[in-house]
Structure formats: C-alpha cells, structure tokens
Amino acid sequence: MKKLKLSSILLLGLLTGLILGGCTTGGDAETGGDAESAFHNIEWQWVELSGTAVNPAQTIANPEKYTITFKPDGTFNAKADCNQVSGTYSQEGGFTITPGPATMAICDDDGLGEQFINLLSGAASGGPDGAGGFALETGGGVERLSFKNGG
C-alpha cells in the first residue's frame, strides 16, 4: 500500500511539473523573450575594437557612424560611415553575419566603413556582453567589436 501511495505521489508530481512547464510564456513578440534575442531591434553603435591582434584597443571616434540593428527574422541593417548595408545573420553554430546589398558612396578619408563591414563578415561569435552592451568576435578572439546601445 505504501509503495502504491509513493508511486502515485511521484506520478502526480511529474505530471504537475510537465503541465506547469508547458504553461510558461515565450516572452513578447518584439524580442522573442529569451536571452539570445535581447539584442533585437536595438541600434548598436560600435565603440571599440580590441582583441589579440589589436594592441592597444582602438576607441571608435564617431560610433553613431557605425551601427547595426538585428531583426528577429534573421536580417540586419547597418550603417558603415556614409553607407547603408543590409544582410542576414545566424546564431547557429556561433554567430555569423552575411552582408548583402550596400550603398557604395565615397566617404571621408578617415572613415572605417570598409573595415567595419569586413569585421562584421568575419564574426564567429557574439551576443549581449552582460553589461548592457553587445560584442562580436572574429575567430579565436583575434578581433572584438564592442557596441553600446544607441537607442
């Protein structure tokens, strides 16, 4: 009799857990509700370039000229100095960015537009940095792009 009661209690606990686990919400539609999507629909401004190949770290003088906004559908829009870029990204097996169409205006001599696009293309990992920012790294952390929330 005691064995039957214990089995019934365990079964009831298991079923309750399954039922309650299935009742959690997925978050709001804007961000998807999980930690991986906390960077969507935010204009990220590039503020620093660092990494094992960059010594000392380089502060980006005009971060508002180098931005990226990730959309929940796997696309992005970016500004690279005076040019606009769009493309796709994926978080499967790391973090990859594939630039697509871009304007090709001639920008200021001191602009970092081409370098910015090349660094985005080389991203191998990335995500929220835990301090309210966002970071992307090329393979092996050779280069790290740090971003702040630009609003």
Secondary structure, DSSP 4 states (H G I P E B T S, - for coil): -HHHHHHHHHHHHHHHHHHHHTT-----TTT-SSGGGTTBT--EEEEEEESTT-SS-EE-S-GGGEEEEE-TTSEEEEEETTEEEEEEEE-TTS-EEEEEEE------TT--HHHHHHHHHTEEEEEE-SSS-EEEEEGGGSSEEEEEE--
